[in-house]
Amino acid sequence: MTPIETVASALGVNSWAIRERAGELLLETQPAALSGLADRTAALGGRLMSLFATDERSDAGRFVVHHVWSLPAQHLFLRIAAPIDPEAAAFPSIAAAHPSANWFEREVMDFFGLVPLAHPNPARVAHHDDWPDGAWPLRKDFRGDAPVPRVGGEFHPFRPVTGEGVFQVPVGPVHAGVIEPGHFRFGVAGEPVLYLQVRLFYVHKGTEKRFERQSWRRGLFLAESVSGDTSVGHALAFAHAIERIAGTAVPPRASAVRVALLELERLYNHTADIGALATDVAFTVPASRAQALREGLVRLQDHVFGTRLLRGTVAVGGVKSDLPPAARDRLRDHLRVFEKAFDELITLLIDAGTFTDRVDGTGVLGTQAARDLGVVGIAARASGIDADFRRDHPSDAYDVVRFNVPVEPGGDVRARLMIRAREVEQSLRILDQAIDLVAATPEALATPVPDVLPPRASALGWTEGWRGPITHWIATDAQGRIDRVKITDPSFLNWPALVDAVPGNIIPDFPVINKSFNLSYSGNDR
Amino acid sequence: MFGILARSLKTGVLTESDPFGTRAAFGFPVIDFSACTACGECAKVCPTGAILATDAAGVKTLTVSYAACIQCRECVVRCPEGAIAVSSEIEIAAYTRGQLARTVSFDVDPATGRSTLRGLEPEIGPGLAQSAARLRERIHGRLGRSLHVRQVDAGSCNGCELEIAATTNPIYDLERYGIHLVASPRHADLLLVTGPVTRNMEIALRRTYDAAPDPRVVVAVGACGCSGGLFGEGTYASVGGVDRVVPVDVYIPGCPPRPQAILNGLLIAMDRREARVPAPNR
């Protein structure tokens, strides 16, 4: 059987109903069929990666709800799309059976005014309380270039707490450290946390709206600014989608440089996170060492690419920066020294009982919970889930480099630390191969991409960033400009897991648990 | 334990004695106006409106604002005359948005349509020295030896936070200047604010400002904090630059500004370094 026939028979549809384009399968269906198809896709091993809507009222008189699934065994993505009648303005929810759809469906409700029917908790997720009813930013008739008046009324009710000695601790949106804003509401009995509620979207910047009617040239800069620590990851997901729409093949050298860029981004973030975990348990020696190692990496990036945080390195159609021989030598020399210092750092941490006491068994996210919630990326791999787009859906030169996908079963802070440490080891292996690949490829860095894209086309772009899988689904309008970009940062799929991992721990352990996930607020809120 | 000590002694001091004077590969755009034809291509490709072109009744102008520049180099690539380069200077900060912008005007010959350079327009608003004196007067020398800073992310992509956090690492070590990052605005002399200020952070930023004791200094960080940047001003979700919500004393442009640029801006707010904005012409 071909992969399409396998998928079609598992889903119970005719194989001619499924079309394939650039690694993405498309099944157009009716809303009533969405729930059954979701169940059967999950049974096939599918993992929900994104869920969003598009406003196609002016062209086709309809909204469309899209479910995007990763099918790791088939190395394919499946997009299931169903038209929604604008009069009814409602679609069937799959969130009760597939909790990872929970926030996605509520976001569709907030941004498009489409109601998820039979959703277990159909409350706002993106809009704050002072946002008026009846204003839906991603509808095409909402211009978005003017402020919307605030409305008064009742404040978002947090879950009440009752009982002797039980009280609430509100934290944020302005936090004590140099971190992004969000509101946490802890229900506590003394120190132990009974439950945690999270309120986000404080840094919602209207990014997806801002892409609309733009050229891809400008779009690339927005993509780099979705989450400042993941410039390469988001730029690559964006570039992949535009390249698939334009039918552009990236030169071999660019594919190799892209792998090097993505792994460097992983290295500097993992190193910084490991240092921050030490900071959060007040273990200053390794914290300082990790900061120095991280600064060494960003200075290396500055030296080689002229940019500390790797902005402006990815081009649509290739890359903007090359790795000439001198830069390759510099990279290898630096990484050789780094590897030794990094090993020492990890030994220093895990040999210290004062450190392991704080991280062992702290903030446990069990494998079943992680699976049920659809958790992705490092958080998933630290809870025993073996998934990585670099292996399951390789793009750029990942199909030719050899590496392992580390998995840790523990699900605690220690496991999320060890996943990072082991991934650093793999990244160094990958970088070594990527540098060889660069040396072995002709010098072309980018394939030109026309300013005007094919009209009414769409494609999915994806990559495995350091936090986890990133997808950008992009559609063009009748003029070949960008009509819709749906950005899914792994943080959006993982925030609900934090709410599961914190209860039962004590409040002073919250910072280290939160840091061990290190989810992006900006990537989540956009 | 002894291993840790021995290793630390062997490592020695990592802090750079003078972090300033760094040259960067990609600073801000500088334009050779003798080669510029005022065609306005740079303004068309600029993703943030950092370069604006006007064309009215025989006069063309070009305004270059470092406040909004994200250092993307699109203008450099697109200029048909090759008249735009990027400087290597990054330790830039000013007291007003206006001080980060300069306008150049061109006379247009009605017969041929050719533009000839008229010159750099005079700066509008107070100059750097005047603003420095005003800030000095307002804070009465109460800051300078020690400064407590509360960082507020009012909508940033987190890029600026990464570089602010880097100023605390052993290499830059901002504490040697007597600067401490504190956990509460009630302990703060200065708010270090990144943007764009979102609709959903506007009230929180106002409250944080109100909670800080007088005299308080506000420093806006990054292209978005200085101008709204890529996310614009007055959209449904982005209010815009920090000065749209609270008064700003010092602007640190860049996307993101480097740790040296952030340190430079903080020391300018403390009246310990002099603000400098290079002219956008070369």
Interface residues (C-beta under 8 A of the other chain):
Chain A: H128 A135 P137 F142 G144 D145 A146 P147 V148 P173 V174 A176 G177 V178 I179 E180 P181 F201 Y202 V203 H204 K205 G206 T207 K209 R210 R217 R218 F221 L222 S225 V226 S227 G228 D229 S231 A272 V285 S288 R289 Q291 A292 R294 E295 V298 D302 G306 T307 R308 L309 R311 G312 E344 L348 S520 Y521 S522
Chain B: I4 R7 S8 T11 L14 A24 A25 F26 V45 P47 I70 Q71 C72 R73 E74 R150 Q151 V152 D153 A154 G155 S156 C157 N158 G159 C160 E161 L162 E163 I164 A165 A166 T168 N169 P170 I171 L181 A183 S184 P185 P196 T198 R199 N200 M201 A204 T208 G229 L230 F231 G232 G234 T235 Y236 A237 S238 V239 C255 P256 R258
